[in-house]
Amino acid sequence: MFFMPVFNLNYLFYMLPAILLSLIVQLYVNASYARWSRVRNGAGMTGAQVAQRLAERMGLYDLRLKGVPGRLSDHYDPRNNTLGLSQDIGQGATVASMAITAHELGHAQQDQEDYLPMKFRSALVPVVNIGSSLGWILILIGLLLEISNLAWLGVFAFSAGAIFSIATLPVELNASRRARKLLQTNGMIATAEEQRGVNQVLNAAALTYVAAIATSLLQLFYFASLAGGVGRRRR
């Protein structure tokens, strides 16, 4: 009974496009990664070796490398200047491992340069953590008690997640552009096929953030429709 005002057939109606888009994107990401993780890069370098060489040429002498569990869990942590590489990426000498490593180094370069969109996204993290949790509570209470202003306050708090998703996309696209430039200027892309593979892997990764934006916005629109419904019932 507690969740009935929120999750119903209308929720599925709103979210179905995002669900379908996410499934299509995930299939594309998996296919791209599977293909180019089987193609050895011309430099014969593992992701860890790519990271070490590029970090040295970028002047990132204090960058720390560490292994992380999981698949495609690679990331750069600006809090401690650490590049985490999964086993397949860190130890694989493939086109996919080279592209993904360079992408994460793009984030390290953003951090080094105090790239403003990255700083803005980082500043949103605590707001999103609070807003996502508090938003659910306020929306549910507002719907159950039919208090329109409270439900709208919850929608406003929950909107932080959508803003974060939107703010993430330009940061990720910029990191991919930096990755391509790093690999090209340092002579790590040997053939047109490798260039195509790097582009495909990076483009596939970017699409995941597009899907995340769609999911966040459609979920926000759904909650807004519920809050608006409370106001209409009250009248």
Secondary structure as a PSIPRED ss2 file (coil, helix, strand):
# PSIPRED VFORMAT (PSIPRED V4.0)

   1 M C   1.000  0.000  0.000
   2 F C   1.000  0.000  0.000
   3 F C   1.000  0.000  0.000
   4 M C   1.000  0.000  0.000
   5 P C   1.000  0.000  0.000
   6 V C   1.000  0.000  0.000
   7 F C   1.000  0.000  0.000
   8 N C   1.000  0.000  0.000
   9 L H   0.000  1.000  0.000
  10 N H   0.000  1.000  0.000
  11 Y H   0.000  1.000  0.000
  12 L H   0.000  1.000  0.000
  13 F H   0.000  1.000  0.000
  14 Y H   0.000  1.000  0.000
  15 M H   0.000  1.000  0.000
  16 L H   0.000  1.000  0.000
  17 P H   0.000  1.000  0.000
  18 A H   0.000  1.000  0.000
  19 I H   0.000  1.000  0.000
  20 L H   0.000  1.000  0.000
  21 L H   0.000  1.000  0.000
  22 S H   0.000  1.000  0.000
  23 L H   0.000  1.000  0.000
  24 I H   0.000  1.000  0.000
  25 V H   0.000  1.000  0.000
  26 Q H   0.000  1.000  0.000
  27 L H   0.000  1.000  0.000
  28 Y H   0.000  1.000  0.000
  29 V H   0.000  1.000  0.000
  30 N H   0.000  1.000  0.000
  31 A H   0.000  1.000  0.000
  32 S H   0.000  1.000  0.000
  33 Y H   0.000  1.000  0.000
  34 A H   0.000  1.000  0.000
  35 R H   0.000  1.000  0.000
  36 W H   0.000  1.000  0.000
  37 S C   1.000  0.000  0.000
  38 R C   1.000  0.000  0.000
  39 V C   1.000  0.000  0.000
  40 R E   0.000  0.000  1.000
  41 N C   1.000  0.000  0.000
  42 G C   1.000  0.000  0.000
  43 A C   1.000  0.000  0.000
  44 G C   1.000  0.000  0.000
  45 M C   1.000  0.000  0.000
  46 T C   1.000  0.000  0.000
  47 G H   0.000  1.000  0.000
  48 A H   0.000  1.000  0.000
  49 Q H   0.000  1.000  0.000
  50 V H   0.000  1.000  0.000
  51 A H   0.000  1.000  0.000
  52 Q H   0.000  1.000  0.000
  53 R H   0.000  1.000  0.000
  54 L H   0.000  1.000  0.000
  55 A H   0.000  1.000  0.000
  56 E H   0.000  1.000  0.000
  57 R H   0.000  1.000  0.000
  58 M H   0.000  1.000  0.000
  59 G C   1.000  0.000  0.000
  60 L C   1.000  0.000  0.000
  61 Y C   1.000  0.000  0.000
  62 D C   1.000  0.000  0.000
  63 L C   1.000  0.000  0.000
  64 R E   0.000  0.000  1.000
  65 L E   0.000  0.000  1.000
  66 K E   0.000  0.000  1.000
  67 G E   0.000  0.000  1.000
  68 V E   0.000  0.000  1.000
  69 P C   1.000  0.000  0.000
  70 G C   1.000  0.000  0.000
  71 R C   1.000  0.000  0.000
  72 L C   1.000  0.000  0.000
  73 S C   1.000  0.000  0.000
  74 D C   1.000  0.000  0.000
  75 H E   0.000  0.000  1.000
  76 Y E   0.000  0.000  1.000
  77 D E   0.000  0.000  1.000
  78 P C   1.000  0.000  0.000
  79 R C   1.000  0.000  0.000
  80 N C   1.000  0.000  0.000
  81 N C   1.000  0.000  0.000
  82 T E   0.000  0.000  1.000
  83 L E   0.000  0.000  1.000
  84 G E   0.000  0.000  1.000
  85 L E   0.000  0.000  1.000
  86 S E   0.000  0.000  1.000
  87 Q H   0.000  1.000  0.000
  88 D H   0.000  1.000  0.000
  89 I H   0.000  1.000  0.000
  90 G H   0.000  1.000  0.000
  91 Q H   0.000  1.000  0.000
  92 G C   1.000  0.000  0.000
  93 A C   1.000  0.000  0.000
  94 T E   0.000  0.000  1.000
  95 V H   0.000  1.000  0.000
  96 A H   0.000  1.000  0.000
  97 S H   0.000  1.000  0.000
  98 M H   0.000  1.000  0.000
  99 A H   0.000  1.000  0.000
 100 I H   0.000  1.000  0.000
 101 T H   0.000  1.000  0.000
 102 A H   0.000  1.000  0.000
 103 H H   0.000  1.000  0.000
 104 E H   0.000  1.000  0.000
 105 L H   0.000  1.000  0.000
 106 G H   0.000  1.000  0.000
 107 H H   0.000  1.000  0.000
 108 A H   0.000  1.000  0.000
 109 Q H   0.000  1.000  0.000
 110 Q H   0.000  1.000  0.000
 111 D H   0.000  1.000  0.000
 112 Q H   0.000  1.000  0.000
 113 E C   1.000  0.000  0.000
 114 D C   1.000  0.000  0.000
 115 Y C   1.000  0.000  0.000
 116 L H   0.000  1.000  0.000
 117 P H   0.000  1.000  0.000
 118 M H   0.000  1.000  0.000
 119 K H   0.000  1.000  0.000
 120 F H   0.000  1.000  0.000
 121 R H   0.000  1.000  0.000
 122 S H   0.000  1.000  0.000
 123 A H   0.000  1.000  0.000
 124 L H   0.000  1.000  0.000
 125 V H   0.000  1.000  0.000
 126 P H   0.000  1.000  0.000
 127 V H   0.000  1.000  0.000
 128 V H   0.000  1.000  0.000
 129 N H   0.000  1.000  0.000
 130 I H   0.000  1.000  0.000
 131 G H   0.000  1.000  0.000
 132 S H   0.000  1.000  0.000
 133 S H   0.000  1.000  0.000
 134 L H   0.000  1.000  0.000
 135 G H   0.000  1.000  0.000
 136 W H   0.000  1.000  0.000
 137 I H   0.000  1.000  0.000
 138 L H   0.000  1.000  0.000
 139 I H   0.000  1.000  0.000
 140 L H   0.000  1.000  0.000
 141 I H   0.000  1.000  0.000
 142 G H   0.000  1.000  0.000
 143 L H   0.000  1.000  0.000
 144 L H   0.000  1.000  0.000
 145 L H   0.000  1.000  0.000
 146 E C   1.000  0.000  0.000
 147 I C   1.000  0.000  0.000
 148 S H   0.000  1.000  0.000
 149 N H   0.000  1.000  0.000
 150 L H   0.000  1.000  0.000
 151 A H   0.000  1.000  0.000
 152 W H   0.000  1.000  0.000
 153 L H   0.000  1.000  0.000
 154 G H   0.000  1.000  0.000
 155 V H   0.000  1.000  0.000
 156 F H   0.000  1.000  0.000
 157 A H   0.000  1.000  0.000
 158 F H   0.000  1.000  0.000
 159 S H   0.000  1.000  0.000
 160 A H   0.000  1.000  0.000
 161 G H   0.000  1.000  0.000
 162 A H   0.000  1.000  0.000
 163 I H   0.000  1.000  0.000
 164 F H   0.000  1.000  0.000
 165 S H   0.000  1.000  0.000
 166 I H   0.000  1.000  0.000
 167 A H   0.000  1.000  0.000
 168 T H   0.000  1.000  0.000
 169 L H   0.000  1.000  0.000
 170 P H   0.000  1.000  0.000
 171 V H   0.000  1.000  0.000
 172 E H   0.000  1.000  0.000
 173 L H   0.000  1.000  0.000
 174 N H   0.000  1.000  0.000
 175 A H   0.000  1.000  0.000
 176 S H   0.000  1.000  0.000
 177 R H   0.000  1.000  0.000
 178 R H   0.000  1.000  0.000
 179 A H   0.000  1.000  0.000
 180 R H   0.000  1.000  0.000
 181 K H   0.000  1.000  0.000
 182 L H   0.000  1.000  0.000
 183 L H   0.000  1.000  0.000
 184 Q H   0.000  1.000  0.000
 185 T H   0.000  1.000  0.000
 186 N C   1.000  0.000  0.000
 187 G C   1.000  0.000  0.000
 188 M C   1.000  0.000  0.000
 189 I C   1.000  0.000  0.000
 190 A C   1.000  0.000  0.000
 191 T C   1.000  0.000  0.000
 192 A H   0.000  1.000  0.000
 193 E H   0.000  1.000  0.000
 194 E H   0.000  1.000  0.000
 195 Q H   0.000  1.000  0.000
 196 R H   0.000  1.000  0.000
 197 G H   0.000  1.000  0.000
 198 V H   0.000  1.000  0.000
 199 N H   0.000  1.000  0.000
 200 Q H   0.000  1.000  0.000
 201 V H   0.000  1.000  0.000
 202 L H   0.000  1.000  0.000
 203 N H   0.000  1.000  0.000
 204 A H   0.000  1.000  0.000
 205 A H   0.000  1.000  0.000
 206 A H   0.000  1.000  0.000
 207 L H   0.000  1.000  0.000
 208 T H   0.000  1.000  0.000
 209 Y H   0.000  1.000  0.000
 210 V H   0.000  1.000  0.000
 211 A H   0.000  1.000  0.000
 212 A H   0.000  1.000  0.000
 213 I H   0.000  1.000  0.000
 214 A H   0.000  1.000  0.000
 215 T H   0.000  1.000  0.000
 216 S H   0.000  1.000  0.000
 217 L H   0.000  1.000  0.000
 218 L H   0.000  1.000  0.000
 219 Q H   0.000  1.000  0.000
 220 L H   0.000  1.000  0.000
 221 F H   0.000  1.000  0.000
 222 Y H   0.000  1.000  0.000
 223 F H   0.000  1.000  0.000
 224 A H   0.000  1.000  0.000
 225 S H   0.000  1.000  0.000
 226 L H   0.000  1.000  0.000
 227 A H   0.000  1.000  0.000
 228 G H   0.000  1.000  0.000
 229 G H   0.000  1.000  0.000
 230 V H   0.000  1.000  0.000
 231 G H   0.000  1.000  0.000
 232 R H   0.000  1.000  0.000
 233 R H   0.000  1.000  0.000
 234 R H   0.000  1.000  0.000
 235 R C   1.000  0.000  0.000
